[in-house]
Amino acid sequence: MTAPLASVLFVCVHNAGRSQMAAGFLRHLAGDRVEVRSAGSLPGDRVNPAAVEAMAEIGINISAATPKVLTAEAVQVSDYVITMGCGDVCPVFPGTHYLDWTLDDPAGRGVDAVRPIRDAIRARVEALIAEIDTRRS
């Protein structure tokens, strides 16, 4: 087995919606080529059911995912840290590539409202994979 091309950490406040969908997409689309983590500055107690349903509609199962607390160690070992509304709580380390994705928060919304957020995340994840592939080739 070859080493992953990069490691990516997705961060949002509750690690229950946006970051979980992004992690699900990256695992699905990049497979073992990229190491994937997600975390939250104030993790919720479960993944947003509407996010789980929206992802299941397109064949990606994130129902077993659990929100995790953001740690400095997780940031430090990641090549990319992608924040989604977590503000300034993310620690900054030299050599890490930081991106901030402005996306609506799916918290408290039904699946109809979550679908466009899901689709926006997919487009950004696809662009991220292209960037990783370009940087590593």
Solvent accessible surface area in square Angstrom, and as a share of the most:
residue,aa,sasa,rsa
1,M,204,0.91
2,T,118,0.69
3,A,86,0.66
4,P,55,0.35
5,L,66,0.33
6,A,4,0.03
7,S,7,0.05
8,V,0,0.00
9,L,1,0.00
10,F,0,0.00
11,V,0,0.00
12,C,3,0.02
13,V,38,0.22
14,H,82,0.36
15,N,0,0.00
16,A,15,0.11
17,G,6,0.06
18,R,17,0.06
19,S,0,0.00
20,Q,4,0.02
21,M,0,0.00
22,A,0,0.00
23,A,1,0.00
24,G,5,0.05
25,F,0,0.00
26,L,0,0.00
27,R,121,0.44
28,H,105,0.47
29,L,56,0.28
30,A,6,0.05
31,G,37,0.35
32,D,110,0.57
33,R,100,0.36
34,V,7,0.04
35,E,73,0.33
36,V,20,0.11
37,R,58,0.21
38,S,5,0.03
39,A,3,0.02
40,G,0,0.00
41,S,30,0.19
42,L,122,0.61
43,P,48,0.30
44,G,29,0.28
45,D,138,0.72
46,R,153,0.56
47,V,11,0.06
48,N,20,0.10
49,P,68,0.43
50,A,12,0.10
51,A,0,0.00
52,V,32,0.19
53,E,90,0.40
54,A,0,0.00
55,M,0,0.00
56,A,61,0.47
57,E,82,0.37
58,I,64,0.32
59,G,60,0.58
60,I,11,0.06
61,N,120,0.61
62,I,11,0.06
63,S,69,0.44
64,A,95,0.74
65,A,30,0.23
66,T,84,0.49
67,P,22,0.14
68,K,92,0.39
69,V,90,0.52
70,L,24,0.12
71,T,54,0.31
72,A,45,0.35
73,E,116,0.52
74,A,19,0.15
75,V,0,0.00
76,Q,111,0.49
77,V,87,0.50
78,S,4,0.02
79,D,54,0.28
80,Y,3,0.01
81,V,0,0.00
82,I,0,0.00
83,T,15,0.09
84,M,0,0.00
85,G,49,0.47
86,C,7,0.04
87,G,60,0.58
88,D,146,0.76
89,V,86,0.50
90,C,15,0.09
91,P,42,0.26
92,V,117,0.67
93,F,47,0.20
94,P,131,0.82
95,G,85,0.82
96,T,20,0.12
97,H,57,0.25
98,Y,70,0.27
99,L,50,0.25
100,D,98,0.51
101,W,19,0.07
102,T,114,0.66
103,L,22,0.11
104,D,85,0.44
105,D,60,0.31
106,P,1,0.01
107,A,59,0.46
108,G,89,0.85
109,R,103,0.38
110,G,47,0.45
111,V,26,0.15
112,D,106,0.55
113,A,41,0.32
114,V,0,0.00
115,R,76,0.28
116,P,83,0.52
117,I,9,0.05
118,R,19,0.07
119,D,71,0.37
120,A,38,0.30
121,I,0,0.00
122,R,80,0.29
123,A,60,0.47
124,R,83,0.30
125,V,0,0.00
126,E,79,0.36
127,A,65,0.50
128,L,5,0.02
129,I,19,0.10
130,A,58,0.45
131,E,58,0.26
132,I,1,0.01
133,D,49,0.26
134,T,100,0.58
135,R,136,0.50
136,R,120,0.44
137,S,127,0.82
